[in-house]
Amino acid sequence: MKNYTAISMPKYGEGSSSTAVTYDVDHWKRITLLPVDRSNLKLELVKQNLPPRQSSNPKTAIVEIQFLNPLGQAWRDVPLALIAYELNQSFYF
């Protein structure tokens, strides 16, 4: 479930609240999947080096990831790889 609210009530007393709850079945199925066993994976390493201003097409996607510290400042030189288990590939940058 997304957008839920927890309400704490005093031991003695009353209270009221209202909220809307969105039930997203696809999201729930994804977050409750068992972790993938990576011990036997032999991933093909694929170097990503896209030309400037390349756009995506039906067989590719462009993913932008920003690493920010608690102050909102960018972290630099963080190793990153995206793994596609169905393709058995690891895309690194």
N, C-alpha and C positions, 0 to 999 in steps of 0.2 A: 504494500500500500504506500501511496505517496501523500504528502501534505496532511499528515495526521497531527493531532494535538493531544498531548498528555495533560491531564488536569489533576492537580493535587488538592485534596480536600482536607480541611482541618478535622481533627479527631471529633470535636464537638462543634456542630454548626451546620450551615447549609451553604450551598453555592449553586450556580448554574452557568452553563456555557453552551455554545452551539458552534459547530464547525462542519465543513464539507469534507468528505473523504472521497478520493479518487482511487478506484481499484484498477490497476494496470496489470493484466494477466501476463502479457509478454515480458514486462519488467520483472515481475515476480519469478517467472520461470527462469530468466537469465540469472538473477542473483541467487537462486537456490540450486543451480547446477553444481555438481560435485567438481572439485578442482581437477584439472587435467594432470595425469601422471606424466611428468616431464623426464623421468629417469631414463626412458628408452627412446627418446626423440632424437632423430638425426636430421636436424633442420638444415635446409639449404640456405646459406647466407646470401642475401641479395642487397648490394650496395645501392643506396638511393642517392642519385645526383640528378635532380631535375633542372632543366634550363629555366632561367628567369621567366616569370609570367606564364608558365605552362598551365593549361587548364585540364580539368579532369575529363574523362571520357567514359563510356560504358564499362570498360575493363580496368579503369584505374580510379583512384580517389586521392585527394590531397588532404592531409591531416595537419593541422597546425596545433602545436602543443606549447603552452607557456608554463614554465616553472617559476613560481613566485614565492619568495620567502614571506613570513608573516607581515613584513612591512610593505609588501607589494613590489619589491625590487626583483628584477629578473635574476635567476641563477644562470650562470654561464658554464659551458663545457660539461654538461651533464650527459653521460652516455645514455643512449636511448635506442630501443629496438621494438618494433611492433611485430608480433608473431601471429601468423595466420595458420592455425592448426589444420584446417581443411586443405590448405595448399602445401603444408609441411615446409613453410618458408619463414625465415626471420629477416625482416627488412630493417637495416640499420642505417645510421646517418653519420 
